[in-house]
Amino acid sequence: MKEENIPTSLSINYFFMLAGRINKLVARIKENIGFLLSITFGIFLFILFFQPFSIDGFNFNNRLLFVAGFVAIIFLFMVLVRTTFRTLIHDKFSENENTLVFSYACGFLILAFSTVALAFYLRYVGLIELSFYIVFKLVLICLVPPVILNVFDQFQKLKYQNELLLGEKENIMKEIERYEDDYLNQTIEFISEYSADQLNLSIADVILLRSADNYVEIIYREGQGIKRKLIRSTLKNIQQQLKPFSNFIRCHRTSIVNTFHVEKLTKKYNTHLLQIRDFDEPVPVSRQYLLKIKELF
């Protein structure tokens, strides 16, 4: 029983594999049919109006049929090479970095098959004597579909790469946002010269630190409001405490600002000022720190 079931299971697996390939082939034909028809129609109009081949021996209806048969051959080879060949033989090329290599191979096959088939078509259906000049024009016409398809493939590859880059950028931005959230939620402990007087704040809440004689004024956000607190210390000592946090920058001998809250740098007469979001008092920027502030923005 086991030996009889093995061929049966293999046949079923082969059937499903074949059905999957056929479904993929049909889907790919549907996906490309509109674009291939537009190329074919363009060639049809070109031959009909510019008449690169002498078809004066046909009446109007037969001329239409002749040109339709001509472009139908090109369309047939485009469908066979672009869809059938890709799906049944080299489908892997469409899913890796060799997409353009496969596109060039398809273009060469379309050019070769179309040129040979249409040379016979012109000779035995159109009864046109083949010359070097006729064959040259035939090759140029058959070269149009591969060139258009190759440009289209390159555009699709660039579009796919752009989508990948946008996806990577989005992931990186999400990582940055997560990092910023974690970073801004860290707590800073401001230590006064009096050990009993301390203030713990998250990085995101600290707006500005200003020296006030023997004290430092800490301006910070609490809820929807802005509060101030004086602690006994020097701005130099506070700056040492803030060294591990890169978004705190000294902009004046009297001020350290949290760049997270800075809206813009403005100039009024010969003075540069920092505008703080939701804070009415502009913060002065001295020449000593101006270059660093400009680099920041």
C-alpha positions in Angstrom: 0.0 0.0 0.0 2.8 2.4 0.8 4.6 1.8 -2.5 1.3 2.5 -4.4 0.7 5.7 -2.5 4.1 7.2 -3.3 3.5 7.8 -7.1 0.0 9.0 -6.3 1.2 11.7 -3.9 4.0 12.7 -6.3 1.4 13.1 -9.0 -0.8 15.3 -6.8 2.2 17.4 -5.8 3.2 17.8 -9.4 -0.4 18.8 -10.4 -0.6 21.4 -7.7 2.8 22.8 -8.7 1.7 22.9 -12.4 -1.6 24.6 -11.4 0.4 27.2 -9.4 2.6 28.0 -12.3 -0.4 28.3 -14.6 -2.1 30.7 -12.2 1.1 32.7 -11.9 1.4 32.8 -15.7 -2.2 34.0 -16.1 -1.7 36.6 -13.5 1.5 37.9 -15.1 -0.2 38.1 -18.5 -3.1 40.1 -17.0 -0.5 42.4 -15.3 1.4 43.1 -18.5 -1.2 42.9 -21.2 -2.2 46.5 -21.1 1.4 47.8 -21.4 2.2 45.4 -24.2 -0.9 46.3 -26.1 0.0 50.0 -25.9 3.4 49.3 -27.3 1.9 47.2 -30.1 -0.7 49.9 -30.9 2.0 52.5 -31.2 3.9 50.4 -33.7 0.7 49.7 -35.6 0.0 53.5 -36.0 3.7 54.1 -37.0 3.6 51.5 -39.8 0.2 52.5 -40.9 0.9 56.2 -41.3 4.7 56.3 -42.2 4.7 53.1 -44.3 8.3 52.1 -43.8 7.6 49.1 -46.2 6.0 49.4 -49.6 2.5 48.0 -49.3 0.9 50.0 -52.1 -0.2 46.7 -53.7 -2.8 46.2 -51.0 -6.2 47.9 -50.8 -7.0 49.8 -47.6 -8.7 46.8 -45.8 -5.9 44.4 -46.8 -3.3 47.0 -45.7 -4.9 47.1 -42.3 -4.9 43.3 -42.1 -1.3 43.2 -43.2 -0.2 45.8 -40.6 -2.3 44.1 -37.9 -0.6 40.7 -38.7 2.8 42.4 -38.6 2.3 43.9 -35.1 0.5 40.7 -33.9 3.8 38.8 -34.4 5.6 41.4 -32.3 2.9 41.2 -29.6 3.0 37.4 -29.6 6.8 37.3 -29.0 6.6 40.0 -26.3 3.9 37.9 -24.5 5.8 34.6 -24.9 9.2 36.0 -23.8 8.0 38.5 -21.1 5.5 36.2 -19.4 5.7 32.6 -20.4 9.5 32.4 -20.5 9.8 34.3 -17.3 7.3 32.2 -15.4 8.2 28.7 -16.7 12.0 29.0 -16.9 13.6 32.0 -15.2 11.1 33.2 -12.7 13.9 33.6 -10.1 15.3 36.5 -12.1 12.3 38.6 -11.3 12.9 38.3 -7.5 16.6 39.1 -7.1 19.3 41.6 -8.2 19.5 40.1 -11.7 16.2 41.6 -12.9 17.9 43.8 -15.4 20.1 41.0 -16.7 16.9 39.0 -17.4 15.4 42.1 -19.0 18.4 42.4 -21.5 18.1 38.7 -22.2 14.3 39.1 -22.9 15.0 42.1 -25.1 17.5 40.2 -27.2 15.2 37.2 -27.7 12.3 39.5 -28.7 14.5 41.3 -31.2 15.9 38.1 -32.7 12.6 36.2 -32.9 10.6 39.2 -34.2 13.2 40.1 -36.8 13.4 36.6 -38.2 9.6 36.0 -38.1 8.8 39.4 -39.7 11.4 38.9 -42.4 9.5 35.8 -43.5 6.2 37.6 -43.1 7.3 40.5 -45.3 8.7 38.2 -48.0 6.0 35.6 -48.2 2.9 37.5 -47.1 3.7 41.0 -48.1 5.6 39.8 -51.2 8.2 42.5 -50.5 11.7 41.9 -51.9 14.1 41.9 -49.0 17.1 44.2 -49.2 19.7 45.4 -46.8 17.8 48.7 -46.3 14.5 46.8 -45.7 16.1 44.5 -43.2 17.7 47.5 -41.5 14.4 49.3 -41.1 12.9 46.0 -39.9 15.5 45.6 -37.2 15.0 49.2 -36.0 11.2 48.6 -35.7 11.8 45.3 -33.8 14.3 47.1 -31.5 11.6 49.5 -30.2 9.8 47.0 -27.9 13.0 45.8 -26.2 14.2 49.3 -25.6 10.8 50.4 -24.1 10.6 47.3 -22.0 14.1 47.7 -20.7 13.4 51.3 -19.7 10.2 50.1 -18.1 12.1 47.4 -16.1 14.8 49.9 -15.0 12.0 52.2 -13.8 10.3 49.4 -12.0 13.6 48.4 -10.3 14.3 52.0 -9.2 10.7 52.2 -7.9 11.2 49.0 -6.0 14.5 50.2 -4.5 12.9 53.5 -3.6 10.1 51.6 -1.8 12.7 49.6 0.1 14.6 52.7 1.1 11.4 54.4 2.2 10.6 51.3 4.3 14.1 51.4 5.8 13.7 55.1 6.5 10.4 54.5 8.2 11.9 51.8 10.4 14.8 54.0 11.2 12.5 56.9 12.1 10.5 54.6 14.4 13.8 53.4 16.1 14.8 57.1 16.5 11.4 58.0 18.0 11.7 55.0 20.4 15.2 56.1 21.3 14.1 59.7 21.8 11.2 58.7 24.0 13.4 56.5 26.1 16.1 59.2 26.2 13.7 62.1 27.1 12.1 60.0 29.8 15.4 59.7 31.7 15.5 61.5 35.0 18.0 64.2 35.9 18.8 64.9 39.5 19.8 68.5 40.2 21.8 68.6 43.4 22.0 71.7 45.5 24.9 72.7 47.7 22.4 72.0 50.4 21.9 68.2 50.1 18.4 68.5 51.4 17.4 70.7 48.4 17.2 68.5 45.3 15.0 68.4 42.2 14.4 65.3 40.0 13.0 66.0 36.5 12.8 64.1 33.2 14.9 65.5 30.4 11.8 66.4 28.4 10.5 68.6 31.1 13.6 70.8 31.6 13.3 73.9 29.5 16.0 76.3 30.6 18.6 76.9 33.3 19.7 80.4 34.2 22.2 81.7 36.8 20.9 84.0 39.4 23.7 85.2 41.7 24.5 82.3 43.9 21.6 80.3 42.6 20.5 78.6 39.5 17.0 79.1 38.2 15.5 75.9 36.7 12.6 76.5 34.4 10.7 73.4 33.7 7.3 72.1 32.5 4.9 70.5 34.9 1.7 69.3 33.3 0.4 72.1 31.1 2.2 74.9 33.0 5.7 76.2 33.4 7.3 76.3 36.8 10.5 77.8 38.2 12.7 76.7 41.1 15.9 78.1 42.5 18.6 75.8 43.9 21.8 76.8 45.6 24.5 76.0 43.0 26.5 77.5 40.1 25.8 77.2 36.4 29.2 75.6 35.9 28.4 72.8 38.4 25.0 72.2 36.7 26.7 72.1 33.3 28.9 69.3 34.7 25.8 67.4 35.8 24.3 67.8 32.3 27.4 66.6 30.4 25.9 63.1 29.7 22.9 64.7 28.0 23.7 66.0 24.5 20.6 68.1 24.0 21.6 70.6 26.8 23.8 73.3 25.3 25.2 76.5 26.8 24.2 79.5 24.7 25.2 82.4 27.1 27.3 82.8 30.2 24.0 82.9 32.1 22.0 80.3 30.3 21.8 76.6 29.4 19.0 75.6 27.1 17.3 72.3 26.3 17.4 72.1 22.5 14.3 69.9 22.6 12.2 73.0 23.3 14.0 75.4 21.0 11.8 76.6 18.1 14.2 78.9 16.1 17.2 81.2 16.2 16.5 84.8 15.4 18.5 87.9 15.0 17.4 91.3 16.3 19.9 94.1 15.5 23.2 92.7 16.6 21.8 90.3 19.1 20.9 86.6 18.4 18.0 85.1 20.4 16.6 81.7 20.8 12.8 81.4 20.8 11.5 78.7 23.1 8.3 76.8 22.4 5.4 78.0 24.7 7.8 80.3 26.5 7.5 84.1 26.1 11.0 85.1 27.2 13.7 84.9 24.4 17.0 83.5 25.4 20.1 85.5 24.4 23.0 83.9 22.5 26.5 85.3 23.0 29.1 85.3 20.2 31.2 82.8 22.1 28.5 80.1 21.6 26.9 81.4 18.4 28.8 79.1 16.0 27.9 76.0 18.0 24.2 77.0 18.1 24.2 77.6 14.3 25.7 74.2 13.7 23.0 72.7 15.8 20.2 74.3 13.6 
